[in-house]
Amino acid sequence: MKREIDYILRTTIENCFERNLLSRTDLPGYVIEVPGNPDHGHFATNLPLTLASAQKLPPRKIALIIADNLKDESNLLEKIEIAGPGFLNFRIRLGKWYSVLSDIITSGKDYGRNKIGENEKVVVEFISANPTGPLHLGHGRGAALGDTLCRILSFCGYDVVREFYINDAGQQIRLLGESIFSRLMQMKNPEYPFPESGYHGEYIRDLAEEIAGQINPDLMPKEEAIEMCSQKGKEIMLEDIKHDLSVFRVSFDVWYSESDLYDSSKLDNDLETMKGNGHLYEEDGALWIRTSDYGDDKDRVIKKKDGQFTYFASDISYHLDKHKRGFSKAINIWGADHHGYVPRIKAALMTHSVPENWLSVMLIQLVKLWKSGQEIKMSKRAGNFVTLQELVDEVGVDAVRFVFLTKNHDSTLDFDIDMVKKQDSENPVYYVQYAHARICSIFRKAEEEGITLPDNLEGILELLVLEEEVTLLRKMAEFPSLLEEISNTLEPHRLTYYLTELASSFHRYFNLGTKIAENRIISQHKDLTRARLALAGAVRIVISNGLELLGISAPERM
């Protein structure tokens, strides 16, 4: 519907240009949105206000010109009004809402699917956890965010590749090996010292016990034993991560190893290119990159005095490799502590003529876990954090994924375990799933009574005249444009808000029949019953499609 209004506006403006009613100019950015107050119409636009500067006319005068010369060839609009300083409010003809309902039923699982991505290649890198311990809640929030974003982008016609960057090189992997080695030694000598900065979680003991049958530290040099512990521990942890993500309904197309990057010639080749372009220099025995020339607050070291590469060096090469693989856009989901890293990596990429807007970085804030009014900070297995698997075991995948997406990624999230265990309207995922299950129950009852939907709905949808019915039609019509907007803004949390609002509207509509028999979905009026079943069926389709994009089940019974 928004797209149709946009077409009307653009056609109208072009007509006004041709007739010299307005001065020809590039169209500025403007929005078409659903007003918060239903009295202001079904849709509204600020186009006259955004045109005012270039036209050198008052916004209300521009709004009047547009309204008087509107090119509505499809007869979509019932009414157009000028409001406030120059907004345009639109009301859609009732019959057009009925066509939305028919479209939903015809499209089914494809309702909302579009091709705005035009098969553009996009790589989404998310989680990228160090394989030194189990996934924690922050990783889980990134997993839900990244996976849902990939689902929506794919649904909107993008060619999406999901990528996990395995940080399996460097000091943290060495420390994993030292931690496992110490636990191995403590099996015989409980007094054997543990590394001060080691990983203290109980899972390290589990790793040591699993590896004990493969490594005998008494029969090999200490360094060799630590190296084997690092390698074995990393492999086991990575398999655990993959298992936990599979349970969480998250999959990846590419597992990209940092150690493989070091072993290849990619990093060396990139350094040679940077040297040849004059973007590297030596100072104080270290190798620096001139990121300050591209917006960074200072230049950065990529090779230390001791000859060791910094993480920044491999990160630059990794992102350059993404670009070389032909992705027209890269999206990274990182923890909030990487805030200062974003301009740094973008500056480094710009030294290779990679546009600044090629990389989009979404920073996710912390998750705070609450139970019985108290914040939970410790885990039996991980020691200093709660694992994703522990939370999933406690409340289920559906609840975890939904709640992780109830807030924008840049806001801290409070996860109340007690709340998501309730089977009432306070539990957002239950509330949405119950709407789907309730509709399934209605259709089972209709089937028992021998009531089915006709192949042709023409002539009966006009019976849907209740305010609550029109509200549902309008809400469902928003779904396709919402997905397009999410693809552009990278805000998948808006889908959970939308589904909650749609479920709320349906529950409110259903409850009309508990008070007045003639408002029941299944009544003595056969055609009205079929029309209302069609409406309920459409709601079921939209909720099911939305939950599928969130990676959440749509139960038929609850």
Order of alpha helices (4+ residues) and beta strands (2+ residues): alpha-beta-beta-alpha-alpha-beta-beta-alpha-beta-alpha-beta-alpha-alpha-alpha-beta-alpha-alpha-beta-beta-beta-alpha-beta-alpha-beta-beta-beta-alpha-alpha-beta-alpha-alpha-alpha-alpha-alpha-alpha
